[in-house]
Every structure is written in C-alpha cells, then in structure tokens.
Amino acid sequence: MKAMILAAGRGQRMRPLTDRHPKPLLKVDGRALIEWHIEALKEAGIKEILINTSWLGEQIPEYLGDGAYWGVKLTYSHEPQALETAGGIRKAIDFFENEPFIVVNGDVWTEFSYDKLLKQPSKSAHIVLVDNPEHNTKGDFLLRDDGLVVAEGNDCKTFSGIGVYHPDVFKEVPLDEPAPLAPLLRELMVEAEVTGELYQGRWHDIGTPERLEALNLSFQRRIKTIEYDGKL
C-alpha cells in the first residue's frame, strides 16, 4: 500500500511561524513534523509516499530529498494553487495505481500505528477518529457500534486527518480545482460506504503556535520525568 502526506496548506493560523516555512517543516521535539509521519509510515512497511506541496513548497523536497535517508521513496505533487484535500488527492490519483491508499494530514502529530490500516477497507473509505480536543468539542462524525461512520449523532468524535481511501472516491472531483474532503465523506456516509475506528492514544492537531508550543513542552516534561524516575 502507498501513502500520501498532505502538506500543501498555507497554515494561516500558524502565522507568523508559517510566513517563512511551510507548516509540515515546523519542529516537534527537534524533528520536522512531516518527518514523524515518514518514520511512522516506514515502520508500518510503507515504502512509497507521495507528498503534495504548495505554499513555500520548494522547501519540502529540499529538506526531505528523495526519502533515501529513511529508506523510502518520496514523490512530490506540486500545486501552484492549493487544491484542498480532495483536490490535491485527485491531482495525484494516478500515483496509487487504482489501489487503496493511506492519507494523513501533514499538520497533525500522533503516535498512531499505520500498520493498522494496511488491510484494505471493505468500504470506499476507512477513517480514524479521536476523542474531541478542546478546540472541537462537538466532534465531526459518529462511529456506530457496527463500525460504520455517519455524519450526525449525539456522541460525535473528531476526524483525525488519517484515513484509507479507494481511488474511485475521487473520480468525480474536477482536476486541478480546489475541493474539500468532508463533503465527499458525507456523501459516502449516506451510502454506508465509510467505516471507522477510534484511536485514543496521543494525537495533536498542530493548528496554532500555542498548540505547537504545548506539544513541545510535553516532550520536555516527559524527559524530566524519565530522568527523575531513573534516579529513584
């Protein structure tokens, strides 16, 4: 299975940090955010990864190269105008050779194990949900007991930005035109074509400088705790 990391966004809420660097290159515990995804995908056995770029996009291949450092092959899809999630996937759809593929938002940080997604989904899409963070208390979608995901309910969870999709999901998306993913998912949910799972491990949406700072501080606290425990 191949994978795609979404890295084309402008990162308006992360300004001024993203005025000079694209958001996926911002550092988490000393490593670029996008490096965490590459390493985790490699650990799951995924060797071919496509990265879409737009804002300051030339910096990403300059920083990452061809992927040889991690033992993977990196391919890039540049968008002169950012095409949003579905539009970016549609532009690069031939890369996946009509096989299901993993997509992960480049602006989240997580310890999720991608090997859980290697089994091809029985439906058109399979998405990972997480418990609602403070900035999204109402959630996005409801995971039913039978594993299907629906658009509305009383206990909605937050879409993590991680999923597996069949290329057919994007066949009607106009080429080289901006298109969001959420409307496509809602259409598929009406047809009972989206399954899901709830991940309750570490996950952070790095949407603001404050959230990035808080995540980095959490690493510092963890290191201090380990050092303290080692002295006991």
Backbone bond lengths (Angstrom), bond angles and torsions (degrees), N, CA, C in turn:
res aa  C-N    CA-C-N  psi(-1)  N-CA   C-N-CA  omega(-1)  CA-C   N-CA-C  phi
1 M - - - 1.461 - - 1.528 109.56 -
2 K 1.329 115.81 141.64 1.455 121.73 176.56 1.534 109.74 -99.10
3 A 1.331 115.18 170.48 1.460 119.25 -178.21 1.519 110.02 -140.30
4 M 1.328 114.69 159.72 1.465 122.16 176.44 1.519 108.74 -131.51
5 I 1.323 116.02 132.99 1.462 121.75 173.72 1.525 107.39 -107.74
6 L 1.315 116.09 124.05 1.460 121.20 -178.54 1.524 109.28 -83.74
7 A 1.330 116.11 116.23 1.463 120.12 -173.34 1.526 112.39 -137.45
8 A 1.331 117.21 25.06 1.467 120.40 -173.10 1.519 114.29 -98.63
9 G 1.331 118.39 -6.08 1.454 120.37 -173.34 1.521 114.07 -68.75
10 R 1.314 115.84 154.54 1.466 121.92 -179.68 1.525 111.71 -75.38
11 G 1.322 117.68 -31.93 1.460 119.95 -179.63 1.519 112.74 71.03
12 Q 1.320 115.81 46.17 1.471 119.93 -177.16 1.519 112.61 -57.70
13 R 1.322 117.25 -41.60 1.466 119.70 -176.77 1.523 112.39 -71.89
14 M 1.326 116.34 -14.15 1.461 120.23 178.92 1.530 112.46 -91.48
15 R 1.309 118.03 0.57 1.451 119.81 178.13 1.528 109.94 -63.43
16 P 1.325 119.32 143.67 1.468 126.90 10.58 1.531 114.84 -88.16
17 L 1.346 117.74 1.62 1.464 119.57 -176.69 1.520 112.05 -60.69
18 T 1.330 116.74 -32.31 1.460 119.97 -177.16 1.524 113.17 -95.34
19 D 1.320 117.84 10.25 1.465 119.58 175.34 1.526 111.04 -72.45
20 R 1.337 116.60 -25.66 1.462 120.34 -176.58 1.524 113.11 -117.10
21 H 1.323 117.18 -16.15 1.464 120.96 -178.54 1.527 109.74 -140.92
22 P 1.335 118.43 143.03 1.460 119.84 174.18 1.526 110.32 -66.30
23 K 1.315 116.43 148.60 1.466 120.40 -173.67 1.527 113.64 -56.26
24 P 1.344 121.36 -38.64 1.467 119.76 -178.86 1.531 114.68 -62.95
25 L 1.341 117.31 -13.30 1.461 119.77 178.62 1.529 112.79 -96.17
26 L 1.323 117.73 -0.59 1.455 119.95 174.20 1.530 108.99 -66.66
27 K 1.309 116.39 147.29 1.459 121.17 -169.96 1.533 113.26 -91.44
28 V 1.319 114.57 135.32 1.463 123.38 171.29 1.521 106.96 -120.90
29 D 1.306 116.48 115.09 1.465 122.24 -177.38 1.533 111.28 52.19
30 G 1.321 116.03 42.03 1.451 121.05 174.91 1.508 116.55 85.61
31 R 1.325 117.65 -3.37 1.466 121.15 179.50 1.516 109.86 -121.45
32 A 1.331 116.49 145.01 1.458 119.72 176.23 1.524 109.91 -59.29
33 L 1.311 115.60 141.49 1.462 121.07 -178.28 1.524 111.50 -51.75
34 I 1.313 116.98 -42.16 1.464 120.21 -177.06 1.526 111.63 -68.36
35 E 1.325 117.97 -26.40 1.462 120.12 177.88 1.519 111.34 -62.89
36 W 1.316 116.83 -37.27 1.469 119.98 178.93 1.524 110.76 -58.34
37 H 1.337 116.40 -40.82 1.469 119.69 -179.96 1.523 111.06 -68.90
38 I 1.322 116.61 -43.34 1.470 119.64 -179.77 1.524 110.19 -59.66
39 E 1.315 116.48 -45.45 1.463 120.37 -179.04 1.526 111.40 -64.16
40 A 1.337 116.76 -41.93 1.462 119.86 -179.37 1.525 111.31 -67.86
41 L 1.323 117.22 -39.32 1.463 120.14 177.27 1.520 110.60 -65.20
42 K 1.325 116.35 -40.73 1.474 119.65 177.28 1.527 110.43 -60.70
43 E 1.326 117.27 -43.17 1.460 120.84 179.45 1.527 111.73 -60.71
44 A 1.325 116.51 -27.95 1.464 121.02 178.17 1.523 112.47 -83.31
45 G 1.328 116.44 -1.34 1.461 119.74 178.77 1.509 114.65 92.61
46 I 1.324 117.57 9.61 1.463 121.19 -179.29 1.519 108.89 -89.99
47 K 1.316 116.85 119.67 1.457 121.74 -172.61 1.528 113.55 -107.74
48 E 1.333 117.97 -15.62 1.462 120.66 -179.11 1.524 109.21 -118.25
49 I 1.326 115.87 117.16 1.455 122.13 -174.19 1.517 109.31 -129.51
50 L 1.310 116.49 130.48 1.454 122.48 175.27 1.523 109.05 -104.39
51 I 1.320 116.33 137.30 1.459 122.10 178.92 1.519 108.33 -123.42
52 N 1.341 117.31 123.56 1.455 118.44 175.18 1.526 109.64 -91.85
53 T 1.314 116.19 146.21 1.455 121.91 -176.05 1.523 109.64 -134.58
54 S 1.330 115.35 158.71 1.454 120.90 173.34 1.524 109.14 -155.86
55 W 1.331 118.02 -83.00 1.457 121.28 -178.02 1.535 111.05 -62.56
56 L 1.339 115.87 120.43 1.470 121.67 -177.68 1.535 110.41 50.32
57 G 1.324 114.15 33.97 1.459 120.26 -170.64 1.500 115.38 -63.97
58 E 1.336 117.73 -23.82 1.458 119.51 -179.82 1.522 112.38 -65.03
59 Q 1.345 116.23 -22.12 1.459 119.16 -178.97 1.528 112.48 -69.23
60 I 1.322 117.02 -28.61 1.458 119.89 -174.82 1.528 111.98 -70.11
61 P 1.343 120.48 -52.63 1.476 118.21 175.60 1.521 112.79 -65.08
62 E 1.332 117.62 -29.74 1.460 119.57 176.19 1.528 110.70 -63.09
63 Y 1.311 115.87 -38.00 1.460 121.08 -178.16 1.527 112.50 -78.56
64 L 1.336 116.77 -41.60 1.465 121.28 -172.38 1.523 113.60 -92.95
65 G 1.320 117.07 -28.20 1.453 119.53 -176.47 1.518 112.59 69.19
66 D 1.318 116.24 -148.66 1.468 120.94 -175.38 1.526 113.42 -90.43
67 G 1.330 116.67 1.36 1.462 120.23 178.84 1.503 114.96 94.05
68 A 1.328 117.93 -4.43 1.457 120.50 -176.42 1.529 112.38 -59.57
69 Y 1.307 116.70 -30.76 1.472 120.38 179.97 1.524 110.99 -57.89
70 W 1.340 116.47 -35.53 1.470 121.03 -179.18 1.529 112.42 -98.25
71 G 1.305 117.43 -2.03 1.447 120.14 -177.70 1.514 113.36 77.31
72 V 1.340 116.80 28.23 1.457 121.91 177.38 1.528 108.87 -127.55
73 K 1.322 115.76 170.55 1.459 120.99 175.15 1.523 108.24 -110.27
74 L 1.324 115.95 119.09 1.455 121.23 179.23 1.528 110.28 -101.10
75 T 1.321 115.36 132.46 1.462 122.70 175.24 1.526 107.29 -121.56
76 Y 1.330 116.34 146.42 1.458 120.31 -175.87 1.526 111.35 -119.33
77 S 1.330 114.47 142.86 1.463 121.24 175.90 1.521 107.33 -125.56
78 H 1.328 116.65 104.81 1.463 119.62 -176.31 1.523 111.14 -89.38
79 E 1.304 115.70 138.43 1.461 122.93 179.33 1.529 108.61 -117.50
80 P 1.342 118.19 108.43 1.467 119.98 177.67 1.525 111.69 -54.66
81 Q 1.322 115.68 -36.77 1.464 122.51 171.60 1.524 106.85 -119.44
82 A 1.318 117.09 127.29 1.463 119.93 -179.28 1.524 110.43 -57.39
83 L 1.334 116.10 131.37 1.469 121.50 -171.69 1.525 113.23 -102.45
84 E 1.334 118.50 9.65 1.461 122.87 -174.64 1.536 109.70 63.12
85 T 1.320 115.56 -178.68 1.461 118.88 -169.88 1.530 113.07 -64.46
86 A 1.322 117.24 -57.53 1.466 119.89 -176.52 1.523 111.28 -65.90
87 G 1.328 117.22 -38.73 1.456 120.41 179.47 1.522 112.11 -64.91
88 G 1.343 116.45 -39.02 1.457 120.15 177.73 1.514 112.48 -66.62
89 I 1.328 115.84 -39.82 1.467 119.62 177.65 1.527 110.18 -65.96
90 R 1.334 116.38 -42.46 1.460 120.11 -179.84 1.525 111.12 -59.68
91 K 1.308 117.56 -41.41 1.466 121.11 -179.38 1.521 111.21 -60.97
92 A 1.330 116.48 -33.89 1.467 120.88 -174.75 1.523 113.45 -102.69
93 I 1.326 118.23 11.93 1.461 121.33 -167.15 1.530 112.98 -62.35
94 D 1.315 118.73 -30.30 1.467 119.91 -178.65 1.525 112.31 -64.01
95 F 1.322 117.08 -23.32 1.464 121.65 -179.71 1.524 111.28 -59.68
96 F 1.335 117.12 -28.16 1.462 121.12 -172.36 1.522 113.86 -92.39
97 E 1.320 116.74 -1.50 1.472 122.21 170.59 1.526 112.65 51.59
98 N 1.320 115.32 42.40 1.464 122.83 175.41 1.530 113.69 60.85
99 E 1.328 116.43 27.83 1.460 121.61 177.10 1.530 109.50 -117.82
100 P 1.338 118.40 149.43 1.466 120.32 176.40 1.527 111.18 -56.30
101 F 1.322 115.65 148.51 1.464 120.57 -176.08 1.523 109.97 -145.10
102 I 1.323 114.94 155.61 1.460 122.30 178.37 1.521 109.41 -88.87
103 V 1.327 116.17 140.63 1.460 122.44 172.65 1.522 108.48 -126.50
104 V 1.340 116.21 136.44 1.456 120.37 176.11 1.522 109.07 -135.90
105 N 1.319 116.02 135.88 1.454 120.53 175.81 1.529 109.77 -66.68
106 G 1.305 115.95 131.44 1.459 119.81 -178.52 1.511 114.27 -73.37
107 D 1.340 118.01 -7.98 1.458 120.41 -178.25 1.521 112.90 -106.96
108 V 1.335 117.54 23.18 1.462 120.14 171.16 1.526 107.92 -116.73
109 W 1.329 115.13 155.76 1.464 121.26 173.79 1.517 107.15 -123.43
110 T 1.322 116.35 134.86 1.461 119.24 -175.73 1.524 110.90 -156.89
111 E 1.317 114.69 160.38 1.463 121.74 171.83 1.524 111.00 -104.34
112 F 1.313 117.21 15.60 1.465 121.81 178.53 1.523 110.19 -59.53
113 S 1.331 116.36 138.68 1.466 122.28 179.04 1.522 109.68 -93.51
114 Y 1.315 116.41 113.59 1.462 120.64 -174.86 1.517 113.43 -69.37
115 D 1.329 117.33 -15.33 1.465 118.04 178.81 1.521 111.84 -63.89
116 K 1.327 117.23 -17.63 1.467 120.35 176.20 1.525 111.70 -65.86
117 L 1.330 116.99 -18.78 1.458 121.29 -174.66 1.521 113.69 -101.24
118 L 1.321 116.94 2.54 1.461 119.34 -173.44 1.523 113.39 -71.69
119 K 1.325 116.47 -23.92 1.462 119.03 174.92 1.516 108.69 -71.96
120 Q 1.312 116.96 124.19 1.453 120.06 -176.99 1.528 110.82 -60.53
121 P 1.341 117.02 135.08 1.464 120.55 -176.73 1.520 112.34 -66.79
122 S 1.328 115.46 147.74 1.465 120.21 178.09 1.526 111.52 -79.42
123 K 1.328 116.48 -14.82 1.465 121.87 178.98 1.524 109.25 -114.10
124 S 1.324 116.22 -174.16 1.458 120.30 -178.13 1.517 112.88 -70.86
125 A 1.337 116.14 -27.14 1.459 120.04 -178.52 1.520 109.73 -148.54
126 H 1.326 114.48 149.91 1.469 121.97 174.54 1.521 106.17 -135.72
127 I 1.339 117.64 121.38 1.452 120.27 -175.35 1.524 111.35 -120.43
128 V 1.323 114.87 154.69 1.461 121.92 179.95 1.525 108.35 -102.34
129 L 1.320 115.67 126.07 1.464 122.01 177.70 1.521 109.64 -107.59
130 V 1.329 115.65 155.63 1.461 121.28 178.17 1.524 108.83 -133.26
131 D 1.337 115.72 163.02 1.458 119.80 174.49 1.518 109.53 -61.32
132 N 1.321 116.14 148.21 1.456 120.52 -172.22 1.530 113.02 -69.58
133 P 1.321 116.87 125.64 1.461 120.06 174.89 1.523 110.48 -76.58
134 E 1.313 116.57 172.70 1.462 120.97 -176.84 1.523 112.46 -61.24
135 H 1.332 117.51 -29.54 1.458 119.78 -176.82 1.532 112.78 -87.74
136 N 1.325 117.61 1.73 1.477 120.17 178.71 1.524 109.13 -147.37
137 T 1.308 116.31 60.57 1.465 121.09 -171.38 1.529 113.39 -67.39
138 K 1.321 118.05 -23.72 1.471 120.51 -178.92 1.530 112.30 -85.30
139 G 1.327 117.01 -12.86 1.456 119.35 179.97 1.518 112.95 74.68
140 D 1.325 115.38 -175.16 1.466 121.71 -177.21 1.525 113.28 -121.58
141 F 1.347 116.58 -48.86 1.457 121.10 -174.10 1.520 109.81 -138.70
142 L 1.320 114.98 160.33 1.469 121.39 179.60 1.525 110.50 -105.65
143 L 1.314 116.04 127.59 1.461 121.76 174.44 1.522 108.57 -93.21
144 R 1.331 116.45 115.40 1.458 120.63 -179.10 1.519 111.06 -81.12
145 D 1.309 115.26 164.55 1.463 120.59 -179.24 1.523 112.43 -62.56
146 D 1.337 117.35 -26.35 1.467 120.17 -179.75 1.524 112.90 -85.36
147 G 1.350 116.88 4.92 1.445 120.45 177.43 1.515 114.94 91.70
148 L 1.327 118.19 -8.84 1.459 120.59 176.79 1.527 109.88 -80.15
149 V 1.316 115.42 150.41 1.462 121.55 177.39 1.530 108.54 -109.91
150 V 1.332 115.67 133.94 1.463 121.46 178.45 1.524 109.09 -123.96
151 A 1.331 114.97 164.40 1.458 119.85 -170.78 1.517 113.97 -79.64
152 E 1.341 118.35 -20.18 1.453 119.67 -174.85 1.521 110.41 -138.98
153 G 1.327 115.15 153.74 1.457 120.64 178.26 1.513 110.90 169.47
154 N 1.320 116.08 178.43 1.463 120.97 -176.08 1.522 113.98 -89.78
155 D 1.305 117.88 -8.74 1.458 120.54 -178.09 1.525 109.69 -136.58
156 C 1.331 115.55 54.83 1.457 120.17 -177.70 1.526 110.82 -69.10
157 K 1.307 115.15 145.41 1.452 122.60 176.08 1.528 109.38 -111.49
158 T 1.305 115.75 169.70 1.458 121.61 -176.40 1.530 111.06 -91.29
159 F 1.324 116.13 134.91 1.465 121.52 175.54 1.519 108.03 -70.92
160 S 1.314 116.30 125.41 1.463 121.97 -174.26 1.522 113.93 -76.97
161 G 1.329 117.21 -15.00 1.458 120.47 -172.38 1.515 112.68 88.66
162 I 1.334 116.26 8.82 1.469 122.06 179.78 1.525 108.55 -116.99
163 G 1.320 117.20 133.49 1.456 119.52 179.08 1.521 111.81 -165.52
164 V 1.319 114.43 171.08 1.467 122.64 173.41 1.523 106.89 -121.91
165 Y 1.320 116.86 135.23 1.456 121.12 -175.60 1.522 110.89 -135.16
166 H 1.325 114.54 148.34 1.456 119.22 170.87 1.525 107.84 -89.69
167 P 1.327 118.97 140.43 1.467 120.79 -178.37 1.520 114.17 -53.70
168 D 1.328 118.33 -28.91 1.460 120.54 -179.02 1.526 112.54 -59.83
169 V 1.342 117.19 -23.42 1.467 120.85 178.93 1.531 110.48 -57.42
170 F 1.326 116.97 -30.16 1.456 120.88 -171.10 1.525 114.14 -107.20
171 K 1.328 116.83 8.04 1.460 119.39 -173.13 1.528 113.19 -67.62
172 E 1.342 117.55 -24.72 1.465 120.15 -179.82 1.531 112.47 -94.85
173 V 1.311 117.50 -1.86 1.468 120.33 178.36 1.518 108.94 -74.07
174 P 1.333 118.46 126.91 1.479 120.23 -179.90 1.522 111.17 -61.06
175 L 1.311 116.38 138.11 1.453 121.52 -178.72 1.528 110.45 -71.14
176 D 1.334 115.02 135.20 1.470 122.86 176.07 1.525 113.32 62.92
177 E 1.329 116.24 29.56 1.457 121.00 173.17 1.527 108.78 -125.35
178 P 1.335 117.83 138.48 1.469 120.09 179.63 1.527 111.19 -59.49
179 A 1.335 115.03 135.86 1.463 119.99 179.60 1.531 108.81 -154.05
180 P 1.327 117.69 127.36 1.467 120.68 178.72 1.520 111.21 -80.03
181 L 1.322 116.32 162.21 1.458 121.74 -178.80 1.526 112.48 -86.58
182 A 1.331 118.01 -35.54 1.466 121.19 -171.99 1.534 113.56 -54.68
183 P 1.336 120.04 -45.11 1.466 118.90 178.69 1.523 113.27 -60.48
184 L 1.338 116.71 -37.09 1.468 119.63 177.18 1.520 110.72 -63.55
185 L 1.323 116.24 -43.54 1.463 119.69 179.73 1.523 111.06 -62.42
186 R 1.319 116.84 -42.26 1.474 119.68 -179.70 1.520 111.25 -63.62
187 E 1.322 117.41 -38.33 1.465 120.41 176.43 1.524 110.50 -62.70
188 L 1.315 116.85 -42.96 1.459 120.65 179.00 1.523 111.61 -66.74
189 M 1.321 117.54 -34.47 1.460 120.91 179.15 1.526 111.31 -64.21
190 V 1.310 116.74 -35.81 1.473 120.54 176.63 1.516 109.97 -61.03
191 E 1.321 116.80 -33.08 1.463 122.07 -179.27 1.527 112.44 -92.20
192 A 1.341 116.75 9.78 1.475 122.54 -179.10 1.521 111.33 57.23
193 E 1.331 116.42 43.46 1.456 122.00 -176.10 1.525 113.30 -112.90
194 V 1.344 116.83 16.29 1.462 120.12 179.17 1.527 109.45 -128.50
195 T 1.318 116.08 121.30 1.458 121.02 171.85 1.523 108.60 -104.05
196 G 1.328 115.80 169.35 1.453 118.19 -177.97 1.512 112.33 -157.65
197 E 1.324 114.27 173.33 1.458 122.08 174.69 1.516 108.41 -145.62
198 L 1.326 116.10 155.95 1.460 121.61 179.51 1.515 109.26 -104.39
199 Y 1.311 115.86 122.44 1.469 121.88 176.99 1.525 108.23 -105.31
200 Q 1.318 116.88 125.87 1.458 120.55 -176.69 1.526 113.24 -116.50
201 G 1.329 115.68 20.11 1.451 120.50 174.47 1.516 111.14 -87.92
202 R 1.316 116.50 -162.24 1.461 120.99 -176.74 1.530 110.70 -73.29
203 W 1.318 114.88 127.94 1.468 122.75 179.26 1.521 107.94 -153.97
204 H 1.319 116.35 134.48 1.460 121.09 179.81 1.526 109.78 -140.02
205 D 1.321 115.01 132.30 1.453 121.08 171.22 1.526 106.96 -89.14
206 I 1.338 116.03 111.92 1.462 120.22 -176.31 1.522 108.37 -86.09
207 G 1.322 115.91 73.76 1.458 120.29 -173.03 1.512 115.33 -96.62
208 T 1.322 117.77 -16.91 1.460 121.25 -178.04 1.532 109.49 -140.50
209 P 1.322 117.51 159.33 1.469 119.44 175.90 1.522 112.32 -57.29
210 E 1.320 116.93 -33.57 1.461 120.41 -179.26 1.523 111.28 -66.45
211 R 1.320 117.55 -39.27 1.468 120.65 178.90 1.526 110.54 -68.90
212 L 1.323 116.64 -37.72 1.460 120.07 177.13 1.525 110.16 -63.85
213 E 1.318 116.74 -43.95 1.460 120.59 179.33 1.524 111.03 -62.99
214 A 1.331 116.53 -42.40 1.463 120.27 -179.69 1.523 111.21 -62.63
215 L 1.336 117.03 -40.38 1.462 120.09 179.00 1.521 110.71 -64.84
216 N 1.320 117.56 -44.07 1.459 120.02 179.02 1.524 111.52 -64.44
217 L 1.312 117.33 -36.83 1.463 120.19 176.77 1.521 111.02 -64.62
218 S 1.331 117.11 -33.51 1.463 120.06 179.76 1.530 110.98 -64.66
219 F 1.333 117.21 -33.32 1.466 120.32 176.17 1.524 110.66 -67.94
220 Q 1.318 115.91 -40.38 1.463 119.39 178.18 1.522 111.32 -62.89
221 R 1.321 116.55 -41.46 1.464 120.13 178.85 1.518 110.39 -65.64
222 R 1.339 116.52 -38.05 1.465 119.99 -179.99 1.518 110.63 -64.47
223 I 1.332 117.10 -41.72 1.465 120.97 179.02 1.525 110.34 -62.69
224 K 1.335 117.00 -43.67 1.454 120.34 179.87 1.524 111.11 -63.03
225 T 1.336 116.48 -38.32 1.463 120.54 178.51 1.523 111.08 -64.10
226 I 1.328 116.46 -43.15 1.469 120.50 179.23 1.522 109.93 -63.35
227 E 1.330 116.72 -43.56 1.465 119.46 179.18 1.510 111.57 -62.82
228 Y 1.327 116.72 -40.19 1.453 121.07 -179.97 1.527 110.29 -65.66
229 D 1.321 116.45 -45.83 1.462 120.52 179.93 1.530 110.92 -61.61
230 G 1.327 116.22 -32.92 1.445 119.50 -179.02 1.507 113.74 -69.00
231 K 1.320 116.64 -17.19 1.462 120.22 -179.90 1.528 112.49 -91.48
232 L 1.324 116.64 -9.54 1.470 119.86 -176.95 1.529 110.68 -73.61
